[in-house]
Amino acid sequence: MDPDSRWILKEMVNQTTERRLLFADSGGWQTQNRAQWQRVQALLLRHADGSAVLESIRSLDEAQQRFVVHWIDVVARSDSELARVFASRAARALTLMDSIGVEHWLIQAMDAYDKRGLGRGVAVLEELDSFAADYAERHRQVRLDQQLAVLQPIVIGLGGRSLTVTTDESASNGAYTDSESIFLPATQRHFTDQALNRQLLLAQAVFLWAQNYYGTWQQSPLEQLAVLPRPQESQAIYAMLERFRVEARLARDLPGLHRYLQELQQQGGETPLSPAWQQARARLDRDDALADDSIALVETLRGEALPEAAPYQGTIHPERVRQVLEKRLVRERQQLQKSLSELEQTVLGRPQGQPQADDKKNNPGQAPGDRFSVSETPARAEAGRQQPQLEYRGRKVGTPAQVQGLLTSIQQDLGEVPEDYLAGGGNDTPYDADAEEARDREYTSGEPLHYAEGALSYPEWDYNRQRYRQDYCILREQPLKPGDPAFIHETLQKYRGPLKSIRRSFEAVLGEDRLLRRQPDGDDIDIDALIEAQADRVRGEEMDDRVYSRHRRVDRDIAVMLMVDMSGSTRGWVNDAERESLVLLCEALETLGDRYAIYGFSGRTHTRCAIYPIKRFDENYSQTVRERISGIKPQTYTRMGVAIRHLGGLLGQVPARTKLLVTLSDGKPEDYGSYRGRYGIEDTRRALIEARRSGIHAFCITIDQAGGDYLPHMYGPANYAVIDQVSQLPLKVADIYRRLTT
């Protein structure tokens, strides 16, 4: 036998022995997958590095071995070389990524192979480190728009002025507040762990809420900060001082949230404070510490190195806050004074009230501001902690939600509600907040303003002037002519199958139980609460006894206002889809028993705004209502702001725990004249903010494919849905409502 033949035979014997040893040593799952394992070994041992690659696979745990061998076998069916390259890097890939990431990496390589051949597929596999780094980056980050449904209710529930959680398009601004909104990064990636980044978004929202709630942005410290020398340095020192003061307040008032913030701070560690900063922090830890105290400490800390910022601290933009504050103070003072004038009429109109004619006689020389007052609130250090209580001539009066919101917001800005802000009441000298606005009000040319019987007037927000045009929109209710009853019958027949499914899904909602956690007694142990209680005990703190959970049947207390776009653009199949949607939703709502009303809206210019009652809250879903739905027809334009203000007011009068304003539309706000583009969008947004402040949640369902361009600004990133196909609208509306209310 010649030397070459002898060498080949020797190698064949060695490889056969090696295969047997590998297979025999493996055992377990390989025995059950003998054919697959043999194919993989045969493929790899054709190459010089085959033994080393097989050893790297054998070093993995059983689940990883199964995963790698499976994919080698799959890829080999397309190309053995691509499979070999994957096998040679699989073990390392699993140290860099989880199996999902490795699978994505391999699939990307296979896609490249399919489109551009073996060379490109191998190149993707060889770029393992780059892919793994990108994968880690993608899977550490958390998107704000996916967290808003959690963050926004928490911020509102904490109290104080209603703040909108949103994002700033300029990423360089980080997290900050302008005292009306909380701006968070669109994508949070501070930590390498996704769960920590999710916690960080919540911590940032809570901390920025606390800045507003505890007076960081009250008028007094804001004005003092503006005149301090070396503005950039002063602002940096003030921001850090306020961080310590706000943290101290949270530790006293909301210790659970404070611990949550501290856990995040400990992730990065915290360097010790210098003696000067320790002294300043001790002063701000006092119960009576104010933002004014932080201002007073700024000069004492110049030249001292700034402590390391907390990850949730964000940045500050005093000038933006000042601009927002100045406009809000003027606006809310006028709104409060006008509201108090109206409230006084209501108070005096009650049977137990003084007759209006006797008002002057019984209260000679009493100024309007003397009639309304706010009961004593806590010291300025406590501003915002307690809702101010309105009194009329020394007696507490029922305060409408809008007025209560104004009082709370004003107190949060000024630390108190000044007496001159309360000068709106009074029958002898009523406050006219609209006098100046009326002088420069612009009317559509040739169109006189008629206050016909039954007409209502509403303000409109002019974003150019940054003020309201008071009593600018004239709104009338218009009856709807009944439509063809056959339309209802045809719709019910058309959607007979889907309607059964919709009803079943709504009936299931009625049977749902809610799991209540952290209860003093219950059906089961709340593991999370028990762990936290045990941790408190280990730290030497009192152990919380609320460590149980129990189920409670969901009690629905919901009122919904459906606001239907009847503009001219809804003619044809859009109109049919709207009417069909209302029929299906009404049929489903009858199952739930939720209180609901339906109104159409349209108009042409600010003097001819119209709403069309289809079903009022106090009406049953009768044949008359069905015929009104059938009679919905396109009208003129879409002036949304006034409709939202009116219908939001009607919804606000309904005693319900949850109030939902749902708009069904086919496009952006638009009307004849100036109510186009940004003007209409800003007025609608302002009307929605007003509704939200009165406790109403607004949601928009649209078929406008461009809705994503303007609806996030108007309704908020998580408060709208764009339906791709009009034909799907009837089925989607009921499903969206079910998800919104469960």
Order of alpha helices (4+ residues) and beta strands (2+ residues): alpha-alpha-alpha-alpha-alpha-alpha-alpha-alpha-alpha-beta-alpha-beta-beta-beta-beta-alpha-alpha-alpha-alpha-alpha-alpha-alpha-alpha-alpha-beta-beta-beta-alpha-alpha-beta-beta-alpha-alpha-beta-beta-alpha-beta-beta-alpha-beta-beta-alpha-alpha-beta-alpha-beta-alpha-beta-alpha
